[in-house]
Amino acid sequence: MEQKPTQKLGLAELVEFFDEIFPQLRDEMVIEEVGPMRARLRMPVDASHLRPGGTVSGPAMFTLADCTFYAATLAMIGREPLTVTVSVSINFLRKPARRDLIGEARILKLGKRLSVGDVTLYSEGDDRPVAHAVMTYAIPPPDLG
């Protein structure tokens, strides 16, 4: 029988670790929830995230998706800052509203060297997805961490 992975970092530990390794994100993202094989982040949207036409830019949505999956992965594997994105495919589904964006990540497969899953992005207060990303992260071998 396959053993289920256990969560290694709780919400407070993950927030502390993000502040340590990415202090520049402190005012850009809020880690709202983490649980086994999942995470939820919020990006408070302001003028710096908008593109012409007043919509949230693709790079801003990508950043939220990437950070959300990173948080979900780190919650499961622990303090491994050298964990990196190796593959992303993102589909922009509809124009997001000009309000906070929510990212919800789920890990579908967590192995020794790869974390594979997806992230769905929503505008706050709307349950229709604005984007969906399929993500793969590489987990460093123990001797590199």
Residue frames relative to the residue before (quaternion, step in Angstrom):
aa qw qx qy qz dx dy dz
M 1.0000 0.0000 0.0000 0.0000 0.00 0.00 0.00
E 0.4423 -0.6998 0.5020 0.2503 3.57 -0.94 0.98
Q 0.3795 -0.7303 0.5267 0.2126 3.56 -0.91 0.98
K 0.4115 -0.7075 0.5173 0.2501 3.58 -0.90 0.93
P 0.4711 -0.6605 0.4942 0.3124 3.60 -0.97 0.80
T 0.2844 -0.7530 0.5677 0.1726 3.57 -1.11 0.65
Q 0.5378 -0.6258 0.4701 0.3133 3.51 -1.15 0.74
K 0.2436 -0.8083 0.5251 0.1078 3.59 -0.85 1.00
L 0.7763 0.2210 -0.1385 0.5739 3.61 1.16 -0.52
G 0.3084 -0.7266 0.5857 0.1841 3.54 -0.98 0.90
L 0.7679 -0.3796 0.2536 0.4493 3.55 -1.32 0.04
A 0.6954 0.4769 -0.2929 0.4508 3.62 0.72 -1.00
E 0.6611 0.5018 -0.3070 0.4656 3.59 0.96 -0.85
L 0.6560 0.5123 -0.3086 0.4604 3.58 1.00 -0.81
V 0.6327 0.5167 -0.3252 0.4763 3.60 0.97 -0.84
E 0.6536 0.5132 -0.3067 0.4640 3.58 0.93 -0.89
F 0.6675 0.4993 -0.2974 0.4655 3.58 0.94 -0.88
F 0.6296 0.5172 -0.3294 0.4771 3.61 0.97 -0.82
D 0.6490 0.5186 -0.3179 0.4569 3.61 0.93 -0.88
E 0.6576 0.5174 -0.2956 0.4610 3.56 1.08 -0.76
I 0.7985 0.3325 -0.1689 0.4726 3.60 0.75 -1.00
F 0.7867 0.1530 -0.0910 0.5911 3.62 1.20 -0.49
P 0.0305 -0.8383 0.5440 0.0195 3.62 0.54 1.07
Q 0.5820 0.6000 -0.3686 0.4067 3.61 1.17 -0.49
L 0.6638 0.5032 -0.3054 0.4613 3.61 1.21 -0.36
R 0.3916 0.7687 -0.4521 0.2266 3.58 1.28 -0.23
D 0.7737 0.3080 -0.1754 0.5251 3.62 0.92 -0.82
E 0.6176 0.5791 -0.3258 0.4208 3.59 1.31 -0.05
M 0.8000 0.1395 -0.0304 0.5827 3.58 1.08 -0.75
V 0.1476 -0.7447 0.6421 0.1062 3.53 -1.22 0.60
I 0.2700 -0.7265 0.6077 0.1731 3.56 -0.79 1.03
E 0.1802 -0.8347 0.5161 0.0673 3.57 -0.38 1.24
E 0.8076 -0.0256 0.0643 0.5857 3.58 0.97 -0.87
V 0.0199 0.7370 -0.6740 -0.0461 3.51 -1.29 0.50
G 0.0528 0.7688 -0.6356 0.0456 3.51 -1.17 0.62
P 0.7314 -0.3800 0.2813 0.4914 3.57 -1.21 -0.04
M 0.8706 -0.0168 -0.0407 0.4900 3.56 -0.76 1.18
R 0.7462 0.3354 -0.2354 0.5246 3.62 1.09 0.53
A 0.0093 -0.7690 0.6385 0.0281 3.54 -1.36 0.32
R 0.1478 -0.7552 0.6320 0.0917 3.54 -1.30 0.48
L 0.0232 -0.7899 0.6121 -0.0277 3.55 -0.81 1.11
R 0.2443 -0.7357 0.6162 0.1394 3.52 -1.32 0.52
M 0.1427 -0.7430 0.6470 0.0941 3.54 -1.11 0.81
P 0.2813 -0.7412 0.5805 0.1858 3.61 -0.51 1.13
V 0.2772 -0.7950 0.5222 0.1359 3.58 -0.45 1.23
D 0.0466 0.7649 -0.6413 0.0395 3.52 -1.02 0.93
A 0.7814 -0.3604 0.2296 0.4548 3.59 -1.29 -0.02
S 0.6231 0.5636 -0.3496 0.4147 3.62 1.07 -0.61
H 0.6763 0.4918 -0.2871 0.4672 3.61 1.21 -0.36
L 0.6190 0.5941 -0.3250 0.3978 3.57 1.27 -0.22
R 0.2617 -0.7185 0.6226 0.1661 3.51 -1.27 0.57
P 0.7029 -0.4144 0.3144 0.4852 3.60 -1.19 0.11
G 0.7142 0.3752 -0.3181 0.4980 3.55 -0.93 0.94
G 0.4950 -0.7175 0.3825 0.3064 3.56 1.32 -0.04
T 0.5407 0.6076 -0.4232 0.3992 3.60 1.17 0.29
V 0.5809 -0.5521 0.4562 0.3867 3.57 -1.23 0.42
S 0.4606 -0.7222 0.4519 0.2492 3.57 -0.81 1.02
G 0.6308 -0.5375 0.4189 0.3710 3.53 -1.28 0.48
P 0.6558 0.5047 -0.3344 0.4509 3.64 0.88 -0.81
A 0.6314 0.5143 -0.3435 0.4678 3.62 1.03 -0.67
M 0.6628 0.4907 -0.3099 0.4731 3.59 0.95 -0.84
F 0.6176 0.5310 -0.3443 0.4669 3.60 1.02 -0.76
T 0.6441 0.5335 -0.3262 0.4406 3.60 0.89 -0.91
L 0.6573 0.4964 -0.3127 0.4731 3.59 0.93 -0.86
A 0.6501 0.5113 -0.3245 0.4590 3.60 0.90 -0.88
D 0.6697 0.5105 -0.2943 0.4518 3.58 0.89 -0.97
C 0.6892 0.4728 -0.2838 0.4701 3.60 0.85 -0.93
T 0.6383 0.5328 -0.3348 0.4434 3.59 1.02 -0.73
F 0.6867 0.4574 -0.2966 0.4810 3.58 0.92 -0.83
Y 0.5856 0.5607 -0.3562 0.4646 3.59 1.12 -0.68
A 0.6578 0.5096 -0.3053 0.4630 3.59 0.93 -0.91
A 0.6559 0.5074 -0.3178 0.4596 3.59 0.90 -0.89
T 0.6693 0.5006 -0.2959 0.4625 3.57 0.96 -0.90
L 0.6783 0.4861 -0.3023 0.4607 3.61 0.85 -0.92
A 0.5945 0.5644 -0.3689 0.4381 3.60 1.04 -0.67
M 0.7141 0.4498 -0.2471 0.4761 3.57 1.08 -0.72
I 0.7912 0.3422 -0.1787 0.4742 3.61 0.90 -0.85
G 0.5316 -0.6344 0.4072 0.3862 3.59 1.21 -0.30
R 0.7704 -0.3823 0.2796 0.4269 3.52 -1.39 -0.22
E 0.2537 0.7511 -0.5517 0.2589 3.57 0.16 1.36
P 0.1225 -0.8554 0.4973 0.0772 3.62 0.38 1.20
L 0.6478 0.5295 -0.3304 0.4368 3.63 1.14 -0.40
T 0.3803 0.6784 -0.5111 0.3659 3.58 1.26 0.30
V 0.0267 -0.8412 0.5379 -0.0487 3.59 -0.69 1.07
T 0.5519 -0.5806 0.4922 0.3406 3.52 -1.30 0.51
V 0.0922 -0.7976 0.5934 0.0573 3.59 -0.89 0.90
S 0.8082 0.0290 -0.0095 0.5881 3.59 1.15 -0.44
V 0.0596 0.7693 -0.6337 0.0554 3.54 -1.08 0.88
S 0.0038 -0.7336 0.6792 0.0238 3.51 -1.13 0.76
I 0.0232 -0.8224 0.5677 -0.0286 3.58 -0.59 1.13
N 0.1496 -0.7598 0.6287 0.0716 3.52 -1.05 0.89
F 0.2457 -0.7450 0.6064 0.1301 3.54 -0.85 1.06
L 0.2285 -0.8546 0.4623 0.0620 3.54 -0.38 1.30
R 0.7817 -0.1085 0.0898 0.6076 3.59 1.05 -0.70
K 0.6277 -0.5351 0.4105 0.3888 3.53 -1.28 0.40
P 0.3395 -0.7433 0.5309 0.2246 3.60 -0.68 1.01
A 0.5239 -0.6015 0.4976 0.3407 3.54 -1.21 0.55
R 0.5077 -0.6348 0.4825 0.3263 3.56 -1.22 0.41
R 0.5103 0.5596 -0.4843 0.4381 3.53 0.45 1.34
D 0.7696 -0.3625 0.2273 0.4739 3.57 -1.27 0.14
L 0.2828 -0.7230 0.6047 0.1779 3.52 -1.19 0.71
I 0.2067 -0.7578 0.6105 0.1018 3.54 -1.09 0.81
G 0.1264 -0.7741 0.6167 0.0674 3.57 -0.98 0.90
E 0.0645 -0.7853 0.6155 0.0147 3.55 -0.89 0.97
A 0.1150 -0.8123 0.5717 0.0101 3.54 -0.55 1.26
R 0.0106 -0.7530 0.6565 0.0433 3.49 -1.27 0.56
I 0.3227 -0.7171 0.5890 0.1864 3.51 -1.02 0.89
L 0.2539 -0.7884 0.5471 0.1209 3.55 -0.74 1.08
K 0.7834 0.0201 0.0112 0.6211 3.58 1.14 -0.68
L 0.0424 -0.7813 0.6227 -0.0110 3.54 -0.80 1.07
G 0.0313 -0.8068 0.5895 -0.0250 3.54 -0.52 1.23
K 0.7299 -0.4006 0.3050 0.4623 3.57 -1.27 -0.26
R 0.8135 0.2455 -0.0979 0.5180 3.59 1.03 -0.77
L 0.7843 0.2430 -0.1442 0.5523 3.62 1.20 -0.28
S 0.1413 -0.7210 0.6712 0.0986 3.50 -1.29 0.66
V 0.0367 -0.8150 0.5769 -0.0393 3.58 -0.64 1.15
G 0.2936 0.7593 -0.5447 0.2012 3.56 -0.92 0.88
D 0.4159 -0.6982 0.5155 0.2717 3.51 -1.18 -0.55
V 0.2180 -0.7343 0.6291 0.1320 3.51 -1.39 0.32
T 0.1285 -0.7581 0.6353 0.0722 3.54 -0.99 0.90
L 0.2044 -0.7829 0.5809 0.0888 3.55 -0.93 0.99
Y 0.0785 -0.7848 0.6148 -0.0013 3.54 -1.08 0.89
S 0.4124 -0.6088 0.5938 0.3266 3.54 -1.29 0.35
E 0.5815 -0.5963 0.4179 0.3627 3.56 -0.98 0.84
G 0.8253 0.2378 -0.1953 0.4735 3.55 -0.96 0.95
D 0.7065 0.3695 -0.2445 0.5518 3.59 1.28 0.07
D 0.2882 -0.7987 0.5031 0.1609 3.60 -0.62 1.05
R 0.5223 0.6043 -0.4322 0.4186 3.61 1.25 0.16
P 0.4390 -0.7110 0.4754 0.2752 3.62 -0.69 1.01
V 0.2876 -0.7390 0.5832 0.1760 3.54 -1.17 0.71
A 0.7894 -0.0102 0.0037 0.6138 3.58 1.23 -0.43
H 0.1145 -0.7643 0.6313 0.0654 3.53 -1.28 0.52
A 0.0702 -0.8043 0.5900 -0.0006 3.57 -0.83 1.04
V 0.2203 -0.7159 0.6469 0.1432 3.53 -1.13 0.78
M 0.0954 -0.8440 0.5265 -0.0355 3.56 -0.63 1.19
T 0.0359 -0.7432 0.6654 0.0604 3.53 -1.28 0.57
Y 0.1117 -0.7780 0.6176 0.0286 3.54 -0.94 1.00
A 0.3218 -0.7057 0.5957 0.2087 3.55 -1.16 0.70
I 0.2444 -0.7455 0.6088 0.1174 3.54 -0.96 0.98
P 0.4253 -0.7296 0.4620 0.2708 3.62 -0.68 1.02
P 0.5435 -0.5781 0.4726 0.3835 3.57 -1.16 0.50
P 0.6776 -0.5364 0.3161 0.3915 3.60 -1.12 0.61
D 0.6764 0.5113 -0.3109 0.4294 3.62 1.00 -0.68
L 0.6466 0.5003 -0.3305 0.4715 3.65 1.24 -0.13
G 0.5947 0.6103 -0.3609 0.3789 3.61 1.13 -0.59
